[in-house]
Amino acid sequence: MLYSLSGKLIAKQDNSFAIEVGGVAFQLRSSINIVKSLPQIGESVKVFTHLHVREDALELYGFLDREELEFFGMLISISGIGPKSALGVLGVERVDNLKAAISEGRSGLLTKVSGIGKKSAERIVLELKNKLKQEGSDKLVGIMESDRDIIEALANLGYTKSQAKEALAKVDSNLQKMEERIKAALNFLKEK
């Protein structure tokens, strides 16, 4: 089984990328968040991989760290959740935020994923909740909910949601009050 690949990044698309390793190019499927986090084309990269075997295809999935790979493995171990849905979940939020939401029993975040309805989201929470217990998850979920409100507020001011998310990602995590986070995000948006 392939565990990781190191090589030169030769292509990036919305949900996939390609790495050349020793003259052989591997195409890997991935979430949009992971693809956005990759270095520039032509640079070296190391990714962790999951080889998914089906009757009619071999599909290789790529992740930037072991935590993403392990979480992906947990998701696809749940009945009714395939690799495509698991990548959709990984595309919604960072892994630590997803784990916090699941450990707090918040299935609403997962229903944003195409192909995951309320029942599937509840099944994910039910099966993973006890496996993902972590301290401070309630505080992290509170910040995530606040961040959704901030993104909506910035969108109402005329910024796109992707611009708002990008600016919010740059905000110091020590700032926890909503007003402070909005001001910091606006400062980043004004600099653009």
C-alpha positions in Angstrom: 0.0 0.0 0.0 1.2 3.5 -0.7 1.6 5.6 2.4 3.2 8.8 1.1 4.7 10.4 -2.0 7.4 13.0 -2.3 8.1 14.7 -5.5 7.5 17.7 -7.7 4.0 19.2 -7.9 3.2 19.3 -11.6 -0.6 20.1 -11.7 -3.4 21.4 -9.5 -7.1 21.3 -10.2 -10.2 21.9 -8.0 -10.3 18.4 -6.5 -7.1 16.8 -7.6 -3.4 17.4 -8.1 -0.4 15.5 -9.7 3.0 14.8 -8.4 6.0 13.5 -10.4 8.1 11.0 -8.5 11.1 9.5 -10.3 9.7 10.1 -13.8 6.2 8.7 -12.9 3.3 11.1 -12.4 0.6 10.2 -9.9 -2.8 11.9 -9.9 -4.3 12.2 -6.4 -7.8 13.2 -5.6 -8.2 15.6 -2.7 -10.4 18.3 -1.1 -10.4 21.8 -2.3 -8.9 23.0 1.0 -6.0 20.7 0.6 -5.4 21.6 -3.0 -5.4 25.3 -2.0 -2.8 24.6 0.7 -0.3 23.0 -1.7 2.8 24.9 -2.8 3.2 26.4 -6.2 3.5 24.1 -9.3 7.1 23.0 -9.8 7.9 23.0 -6.1 8.7 19.8 -4.0 5.9 18.4 -1.9 5.3 15.4 0.4 1.8 14.0 0.8 0.2 11.1 2.7 -1.9 8.8 0.6 -4.8 6.4 0.7 -5.3 3.9 -2.1 -9.0 3.2 -2.5 -9.6 -0.1 -4.4 -12.9 -0.6 -6.2 -14.0 -3.2 -8.7 -13.5 -0.9 -11.6 -10.8 1.5 -10.5 -7.9 2.3 -8.2 -8.1 5.8 -6.8 -5.3 7.6 -5.0 -6.2 10.2 -2.4 -3.7 12.8 -1.1 -3.4 14.6 2.2 -0.9 17.1 3.6 -0.6 15.5 7.1 -1.3 12.3 8.9 -4.2 13.8 10.8 -6.1 14.4 7.6 -5.4 10.9 6.4 -6.5 9.3 9.6 -9.7 11.4 9.7 -10.4 10.4 6.1 -10.0 6.8 7.1 -12.4 7.2 10.0 -15.0 8.8 7.7 -14.9 6.1 5.0 -15.1 3.4 7.7 -18.7 4.6 8.3 -21.4 2.7 6.4 -22.7 4.9 3.6 -19.8 7.4 3.6 -17.6 7.0 0.6 -14.3 8.7 -0.4 -16.2 11.5 -2.3 -18.3 12.4 0.7 -15.3 12.1 3.0 -13.4 14.6 0.8 -16.5 16.9 0.9 -16.4 16.8 4.7 -12.7 17.7 4.7 -13.4 20.6 2.4 -15.9 22.2 4.8 -13.5 23.0 7.7 -10.1 22.2 9.1 -9.8 18.8 10.7 -9.5 20.1 14.2 -12.7 22.1 13.8 -14.5 19.1 12.3 -13.4 16.9 15.2 -14.5 19.5 17.7 -17.9 19.8 16.1 -18.4 16.0 16.0 -17.2 15.5 19.6 -19.8 18.2 20.6 -22.5 16.4 18.7 -23.0 19.2 16.1 -24.1 17.5 12.9 -25.3 20.8 11.3 -21.8 21.6 10.0 -21.7 18.2 8.1 -25.0 18.8 6.3 -23.3 21.5 4.3 -21.5 18.8 2.3 -23.1 17.7 -1.0 -24.4 14.2 -0.6 -24.6 14.3 3.2 -28.0 14.8 4.6 -29.2 15.0 8.2 -29.3 11.2 8.7 -25.8 10.7 7.4 -24.5 13.6 9.4 -26.0 12.2 12.6 -24.6 8.8 11.8 -21.1 10.3 11.5 -21.5 12.1 14.8 -22.9 8.9 16.5 -20.0 6.7 15.3 -17.1 9.2 15.8 -18.2 11.2 18.8 -16.6 9.0 21.4 -13.5 8.4 19.3 -12.8 12.2 18.9 -13.1 13.5 22.5 -10.8 16.4 23.0 -10.5 19.1 25.6 -11.7 22.6 24.7 -13.9 21.4 21.8 -16.8 23.4 23.2 -14.8 26.6 23.0 -13.6 25.7 19.4 -17.2 25.1 18.3 -18.2 28.4 19.8 -15.5 30.2 17.8 -16.6 28.3 14.6 -20.2 29.4 15.1 -19.0 32.9 15.7 -16.9 32.8 12.6 -19.9 31.8 10.5 -21.7 34.9 11.8 -18.6 37.0 11.0 -18.4 35.6 7.4 -22.1 36.5 7.0 -21.5 40.0 8.3 -18.5 40.5 6.0 -20.6 39.2 3.1 -23.3 41.8 3.9 -20.6 44.4 3.7 -19.9 43.4 0.1 -17.0 40.9 0.4 -17.3 37.4 -1.0 -17.5 34.5 1.4 -14.2 33.2 0.1 -12.5 36.6 0.8 -14.1 36.6 4.3 -12.9 33.1 5.0 -9.4 33.9 3.8 -9.2 37.0 6.0 -10.6 35.2 9.0 -8.1 32.4 8.6 -5.3 35.1 9.1 -6.8 36.4 12.3 -4.9 35.6 15.5 -6.5 32.7 17.2 -6.0 34.4 20.6 -8.6 36.9 19.6 -11.8 35.3 20.8 -14.4 38.2 21.0 -16.5 38.6 17.9 -15.9 42.3 17.6 -12.1 41.8 17.8 -12.2 39.1 15.1 -14.3 41.2 12.8 -11.9 44.2 13.1 -8.9 42.1 12.5 -10.5 40.4 9.4 -11.5 43.9 8.1 -7.9 45.0 8.4 -6.7 42.1 6.3 -9.4 42.8 3.7 -8.4 46.5 3.5 -4.8 45.6 2.9 -5.8 43.7 -0.3 
